[in-house]
C-alpha cells in the first residue's frame, strides 16, 4: 500500500536511509552516502521533514511497517534545469530486508501516475554515478535514459558524481 506520508513517518524514512547506508558500508561502498547515519544529520532530518510537510513524501507499507519511501517535487538545485515541465524524484529508498520485492519499481510507478495526474510528461531522477554504476543501471532497467552528468562539490573530499536520468511518459 502506498500512502502520503506525514511528520510521524519521518523516523521510519530516516531508518530506511540508515539501513541503506549500513548495507552500503558493509559492502565497502562508502562513496555514495558516507558512513554516518542519516538520522544523526540535522540537514537530512530537516530535508525529510520538509518533504513530509510539503506533501511530497509517500511511503510504501507492508504488514504495517514502512518498507519504502518516495519524494517527488521540483528538481534539486544541483542538477541542470529541465527544458519542459517535469516531476522530479527527489528521494527513493527501500528496506534492504525487502530487497527483490520490486518496492522501488512500484514507487516509481506511483511517481509516473502522479506526473500523469499533474499533466506532466517528463519524470526525472538523479543518482550516484560512481562505484560500479549499479544505481544508474537500476534506473535504466526502470525505463529511464541517462541525461546530464553532474558533480556536487564536497568539503575535504572528491566531488560526488551524479547522473540525471529522464523518462518521457
KEKE-3310 file (N, C-alpha, C; in steps of 0.2 Angstrom, whole numbers, plus 5000, padded with zeros to 4 digits):
npx = (5004:5003:5004:5002:5014:5017:5022:5024:5030:5043:5053:5053:5057:5069:5075:5075:5084:5095:5097:5100:5112:5120:5120:5127:5139:5143:5147:5158:5156:5157:5156:5144:5135:5142:5147:5140:5125:5110:5100:5106:5110:5107:5104:5099:5088:5080:5078:5070:5059:5054:5050:5039:5031:5028:5020:5026:5031:5029:5025:5028:5019:5020:5013:5010:5022:5034:5041:5047:5051:5046:5050:5043:5044:5050:5065:5081:5092:5105:5106:5105:5093:5077:5070:5057:5040:5041:5041:5050:5059:5064:5068:5071:5070:5072:5068:5081:5079:5069:5072:5071:5058:5052:5049:5054:5051:5037:5035:5041:5032:5021:5026:5026:5012:5008:5014:5007:4994:4996:4997:5010:5023:5036:5047:5060:5075:5089:5105:5118:5133:5144:5155:5152:5142:5130:5118:5114:5112:5101:5090:5090:5085:5072:5066:5072:5082:5099:5104:5110:5126:5133:5142:5143:5151:5161:5166:5183:5184:5183:5173:5156:5150:5136:5122:5109:5094:5081:5063:5051:5034)
npy = (4994:5011:5027:5044:5052:5058:5069:5060:5049:5052:5047:5033:5034:5039:5029:5019:5025:5025:5011:5008:5014:5007:4995:4998:5002:4990:4983:4989:5001:5016:5029:5034:5038:5040:5036:5039:5039:5044:5048:5055:5067:5083:5091:5082:5076:5088:5090:5078:5080:5092:5087:5079:5089:5097:5089:5081:5068:5051:5034:5017:5003:4987:4974:4983:4990:5003:5001:5007:5023:5038:5053:5067:5081:5097:5099:5095:5108:5106:5100:5101:5112:5106:5106:5106:5105:5095:5081:5078:5065:5066:5058:5041:5026:5010:4997:4986:4974:4969:4967:4964:4963:4972:4985:4998:4999:4999:5011:5020:5018:5024:5037:5040:5040:5050:5061:5060:5063:5076:5081:5081:5077:5072:5063:5064:5059:5059:5051:5043:5041:5035:5021:5005:5009:5003:5009:5018:5009:5002:5012:5013:5001:5003:5010:5023:5035:5039:5056:5071:5073:5077:5085:5086:5097:5093:5096:5094:5082:5072:5077:5073:5061:5062:5057:5062:5056:5053:5051:5050:5051)
npz = (5000:4996:5003:5006:5016:5032:5045:5056:5050:5047:5055:5052:5038:5039:5045:5035:5026:5035:5036:5022:5021:5030:5024:5012:5017:5023:5012:5008:5001:5002:4996:4991:5001:5012:5029:5040:5050:5043:5051:5061:5055:5055:5044:5035:5042:5043:5029:5025:5034:5029:5016:5020:5026:5015:5008:4999:5001:5000:5006:5006:5012:5021:5029:5040:5042:5037:5021:5010:5003:4994:4987:4979:4967:4964:4954:4961:4967:4962:4950:4932:4924:4918:4902:4899:4907:4922:4934:4948:4955:4970:4981:4983:4992:4999:5010:5014:5019:5012:4999:4982:4980:4972:4977:4975:4961:4961:4968:4959:4949:4955:4955:4942:4939:4947:4940:4928:4932:4935:4923:4917:4907:4909:4918:4930:4938:4949:4953:4962:4953:4954:4959:4954:4945:4947:4952:4942:4932:4937:4937:4923:4920:4925:4915:4913:4904:4903:4906:4909:4916:4932:4946:4963:4973:4987:5004:5008:5001:4987:4973:4972:4961:4950:4941:4930:4926:4914:4909:4897:4898)
capx = (5000:5006:5000:5005:5017:5016:5028:5025:5033:5050:5058:5054:5060:5076:5078:5076:5090:5101:5098:5103:5119:5123:5121:5132:5145:5145:5150:5164:5154:5155:5157:5138:5132:5147:5146:5136:5118:5106:5096:5110:5112:5102:5102:5095:5082:5076:5075:5064:5053:5051:5047:5033:5027:5026:5016:5030:5033:5025:5028:5025:5019:5019:5012:5010:5028:5036:5046:5049:5049:5047:5048:5043:5043:5054:5071:5086:5096:5112:5105:5103:5085:5073:5068:5050:5038:5043:5040:5057:5060:5069:5071:5069:5074:5068:5070:5085:5077:5063:5075:5069:5050:5050:5046:5056:5048:5030:5035:5042:5025:5017:5028:5023:5005:5007:5016:5002:4988:4998:4998:5017:5025:5043:5049:5067:5078:5096:5108:5125:5135:5151:5155:5151:5137:5124:5112:5112:5109:5094:5086:5089:5080:5066:5064:5075:5088:5104:5104:5116:5130:5135:5146:5142:5157:5161:5172:5189:5183:5182:5166:5151:5147:5129:5119:5102:5090:5074:5059:5045:5028)
capy = (5000:5017:5032:5051:5052:5064:5070:5054:5044:5054:5042:5027:5035:5040:5022:5016:5028:5022:5004:5008:5016:5002:4990:5000:5002:4983:4981:4994:5006:5022:5035:5037:5041:5040:5031:5042:5038:5050:5051:5060:5073:5089:5093:5076:5076:5094:5088:5073:5083:5096:5083:5077:5095:5100:5084:5077:5062:5045:5028:5010:4999:4980:4971:4988:4994:5006:4997:5011:5030:5041:5060:5070:5088:5101:5096:5098:5114:5105:5097:5106:5113:5103:5110:5106:5104:5089:5079:5075:5060:5069:5053:5034:5022:5004:4992:4981:4967:4968:4968:4959:4963:4977:4990:5004:4999:5001:5018:5024:5018:5029:5044:5041:5041:5057:5065:5060:5066:5083:5083:5082:5072:5071:5061:5064:5057:5058:5046:5042:5038:5032:5014:5001:5011:4999:5013:5020:5003:5001:5016:5011:4995:5005:5014:5030:5036:5044:5063:5075:5071:5082:5084:5090:5098:5091:5099:5089:5076:5072:5079:5067:5061:5061:5056:5063:5051:5055:5046:5053:5047)
capz = (5000:4996:5005:5008:5022:5037:5050:5060:5046:5046:5058:5048:5032:5041:5047:5029:5024:5039:5034:5016:5022:5033:5019:5008:5021:5024:5006:5007:4997:5006:4992:4989:5007:5018:5034:5046:5049:5041:5057:5065:5052:5056:5037:5032:5046:5040:5022:5025:5037:5024:5011:5023:5027:5009:5004:4993:5003:5000:5009:5004:5018:5020:5036:5045:5043:5031:5018:5005:5003:4988:4987:4972:4968:4960:4954:4966:4965:4960:4943:4926:4924:4913:4896:4899:4914:4924:4941:4949:4960:4975:4985:4983:4996:5001:5015:5012:5021:5007:4993:4977:4980:4967:4980:4971:4955:4962:4970:4953:4945:4958:4953:4935:4940:4950:4935:4923:4935:4935:4916:4916:4903:4910:4925:4930:4944:4949:4957:4962:4947:4955:4961:4948:4940:4948:4953:4935:4928:4940:4934:4916:4919:4926:4909:4912:4900:4906:4903:4911:4922:4936:4951:4969:4977:4994:5008:5010:4998:4980:4971:4972:4954:4949:4934:4929:4921:4912:4906:4894:4899)
cpx = (5004:5002:5005:5008:5016:5022:5029:5029:5041:5054:5059:5057:5068:5079:5079:5083:5096:5102:5102:5110:5123:5125:5126:5139:5148:5148:5156:5162:5152:5155:5150:5135:5136:5145:5142:5129:5114:5102:5099:5112:5106:5099:5097:5088:5077:5074:5069:5058:5050:5047:5040:5028:5024:5021:5019:5032:5028:5029:5024:5025:5018:5018:5013:5017:5030:5042:5049:5047:5051:5046:5048:5042:5047:5061:5076:5090:5102:5112:5103:5095:5083:5071:5060:5047:5039:5040:5047:5056:5066:5072:5067:5073:5069:5072:5075:5083:5071:5066:5072:5061:5048:5047:5048:5052:5041:5030:5037:5036:5021:5019:5026:5016:5004:5009:5010:4996:4990:4998:5005:5019:5033:5044:5057:5069:5086:5099:5115:5128:5142:5150:5155:5146:5130:5118:5109:5109:5102:5089:5085:5084:5073:5063:5067:5081:5093:5104:5110:5120:5132:5139:5144:5148:5156:5167:5177:5188:5182:5174:5162:5148:5140:5127:5111:5099:5083:5070:5053:5039:5023)
cpy = (5006:5023:5039:5050:5058:5064:5064:5049:5046:5049:5036:5028:5036:5033:5018:5019:5025:5015:5003:5009:5010:4996:4992:5000:4995:4980:4985:4999:5013:5029:5038:5041:5042:5035:5033:5041:5044:5053:5055:5066:5078:5091:5088:5076:5082:5092:5083:5076:5088:5093:5081:5083:5097:5095:5080:5070:5056:5039:5022:5006:4992:4978:4977:4992:4997:5003:5001:5018:5033:5049:5063:5077:5092:5098:5099:5103:5112:5101:5102:5106:5109:5108:5110:5104:5096:5088:5076:5071:5063:5063:5046:5030:5016:5001:4987:4974:4965:4968:4962:4959:4969:4983:4997:5004:5002:5008:5022:5024:5023:5036:5045:5043:5048:5062:5066:5064:5074:5086:5084:5076:5070:5069:5061:5062:5058:5053:5046:5038:5035:5024:5010:5003:5007:5003:5016:5015:5001:5005:5015:5006:4997:5010:5021:5029:5041:5051:5066:5072:5077:5080:5088:5091:5096:5094:5093:5082:5077:5074:5072:5067:5059:5060:5058:5059:5054:5050:5050:5049:5047)
cpz = (5000:4998:5006:5015:5026:5041:5054:5056:5045:5049:5054:5041:5034:5042:5040:5026:5028:5037:5027:5017:5025:5028:5014:5011:5022:5018:5004:5002:5001:5002:4991:4995:5013:5023:5040:5045:5047:5047:5061:5062:5052:5049:5034:5035:5043:5033:5022:5029:5032:5018:5014:5024:5021:5005:4999:4995:5003:5003:5007:5011:5017:5028:5041:5046:5036:5028:5012:5006:4996:4989:4980:4973:4962:4960:4959:4963:4961:4953:4938:4926:4918:4908:4895:4906:4916:4932:4942:4955:4965:4980:4983:4987:4998:5006:5012:5013:5016:5000:4988:4977:4976:4971:4977:4965:4956:4964:4964:4949:4948:4956:4946:4935:4942:4944:4930:4926:4935:4928:4914:4912:4904:4917:4925:4938:4944:4954:4957:4956:4947:4956:4954:4943:4941:4948:4946:4931:4931:4937:4926:4915:4921:4921:4908:4907:4903:4902:4905:4917:4926:4942:4957:4973:4985:4998:5010:5007:4991:4978:4971:4965:4954:4942:4935:4924:4920:4909:4904:4895:4893)
residu = (UNK:UNK:UNK:UNK:UNK:UNK:UNK:UNK:UNK:UNK:UNK:UNK:UNK:UNK:UNK:UNK:UNK:UNK:UNK:UNK:UNK:UNK:UNK:UNK:UNK:UNK:UNK:UNK:UNK:UNK:UNK:UNK:UNK:UNK:UNK:UNK:UNK:UNK:UNK:UNK:UNK:UNK:UNK:UNK:UNK:UNK:UNK:UNK:UNK:UNK:UNK:UNK:UNK:UNK:UNK:UNK:UNK:UNK:UNK:UNK:UNK:UNK:UNK:UNK:UNK:UNK:UNK:UNK:UNK:UNK:UNK:UNK:UNK:UNK:UNK:UNK:UNK:UNK:UNK:UNK:UNK:UNK:UNK:UNK:UNK:UNK:UNK:UNK:UNK:UNK:UNK:UNK:UNK:UNK:UNK:UNK:UNK:UNK:UNK:UNK:UNK:UNK:UNK:UNK:UNK:UNK:UNK:UNK:UNK:UNK:UNK:UNK:UNK:UNK:UNK:UNK:UNK:UNK:UNK:UNK:UNK:UNK:UNK:UNK:UNK:UNK:UNK:UNK:UNK:UNK:UNK:UNK:UNK:UNK:UNK:UNK:UNK:UNK:UNK:UNK:UNK:UNK:UNK:UNK:UNK:UNK:UNK:UNK:UNK:UNK:UNK:UNK:UNK:UNK:UNK:UNK:UNK:UNK:UNK:UNK:UNK:UNK:UNK:UNK:UNK:UNK:UNK:UNK:UNK)
# end
